[in-house]
Amino acid sequence: MGHLQRDERERLTALAGGVRLATVKAEHQADEIAAALHDEMPWMGPATEQVWRAMRRSVREGSIGLRLPPILLDGPPGIGKSFWARRLGRLLTVPTTVIEATNENASFGVVGSQRGWGSAGPGRLISTILMEHVANPVVVVDEVEKSGTAKSMSGRAFGLSEALLPLLEPMTARSWSCPFYQVKFDMSWVIWVLTSNNYHALPEPLLSRCPPIALRALTTDELVMFIWREGRRQGTSDVALDAAVEAFKRAGQASQPSLRTAARVLQRAADLECHPTLH
């Protein structure tokens, strides 16, 4: 690692003792995690079922750690695809990093870039592992079909999909070379969750490694149940939640229910909690 600066070598040397590998120790634990996910977000059932089966398979095979296949969640906006992924990370007790593909400089935000590019630096992937010392974090790439393509000062183009391909394939992920550090890492344990609103915009090589899971919209009843569950988890009183939900129902629903609406209702409930209505 002589080509690295001193602080960069120190950062990588910290990994010499190994990193934590999260596991699911028994099929019963897999069942409990899947049940918790499904109870909170039943409309995400197809995704939860795939993860459930993969967790049980990992246990049966006696794997030293939890290894999940890459997931592509495809469905309407606002149904909580990235929220589901963050919740999965919490249930697995692993860190989760969410990368907005629309806000990142193509692949650089995920995998980093070589020295010589204007924005050279390590990406969020390796930075998360170096910071958390966990080999299988949940890495979410949100709205992956909307990512752009970066160009170097020499005009070379590099897109996010191309950067992800070797990381989504277990054989190549085991010896992935970080563009910034120029050192090989085993990234085959990373839990990838990609989200899209229209998978048809994605290239076939990516879809072959990450078949889309079709998800439906959530119903108003499911949204209300979600609001009650989240509100109670946040410590909001039933009185405030009931008032906020009733106001939401009276206002009617002009568009498709979404978790963005839920966030507004929960904020309204919290406001009512802090500022009771004057009589």
Residue, then its C-alpha position, 0 to 999 in steps of 0.5 A: m500500500g505504498h502508493l497511499q498517503r499515511d492517513e489512508r494507510e492507517r484507515l485501511t490498517a484498521l481492518a487488519g483485525g477483521v470486521r463484523l459479519a452479521t448473521v441470522k443464527a436460526e430459521h426461527q430468527a429469520d421467521e421473526i425478522a420477516a414477520a416484523l417486516h410484513d406486519e409493518m409493511p404488508w404491501m411490500g410482501p414480495a420483497t419480504e418473502q424473497v429476503w425471508r427465503a434467502m435468510r432461511r437458506s443462509v441458515r440451512e447452508g451453515s454460512i459464516g454470515l448472512r448473504l442476501p442476493p441483490i434486490l431490485l424493488d420496483g413499484p410506484p413512488g412513495i410506497g416506502k421502498s427505501f424505508w423498508a430497506r432501512r427497517l431491514g437493516r435495523l432488524l439485522t442490526v447492520p448499518t444502512t446507507v442510502i444513496e440517492a442516484t439522482n443526486e450523486n455524480a453517477s458512480f462516484g458517490v457509490v464506488g468512488s473515483q480514481r485520483g486524476w478525476g476532479s472529485a477523486g475520493p472513496g465512495r460511500l460503499i467502502s467508507t461505510i465499511l471502514m467506518e462501521h467495521v461491518a462486512n454486510p451493511v445494507v446499501v440502498v441505491d434509490e431511483v437507480e434508473k434516474s442516475g446520470t453518467a459522469k465524464s472525466m476531464s478527458g471525456r471518458a464516460f462512467g455510469l452507475s450501472e456499469a460500476l454496480l455490475p461487478l459488485l452485484e456478481p458474487m464472483t467478481a465482488r469477492s475481489w473488487s478493486c476500489p478505484f480510489y484506494q487501488v486495493k482489492f476488497d471482498m464485497s460479496w457480503v454487502i446487502w444491496v437494495l436498489t429501488s426504481n419506479n420503472y425498471h424498463a429504463l435499466p440495462e439488461p446486464l443489471l436486470s440479469r443480476c438483479p431481477p425486479i420485484a414488482l410491488r403494488a401501491l399501498t391502500t389508505d387503510e394500510l397507510v392509516m395502520f402504518i401511521w398508528r404503528e409509527g406514531r406509537r413507536q415515536g411515543t405520540s399519544d393515541v389522542a393526538l394520533d386519532a385527531a391527526v388521522e381523523a383530519f386526514k380522513r376528512a380532508g380526503q385523498a386527492s392522490q395515491p396514498s404514500l409514506r410521504t403523506a404518513a410523515r405529514v400526518l405524524q408531524r401533525a400529530a406531534d404538533l397537536e401533542c405539543h400545542p393542544t387545541l385551544h377551546 
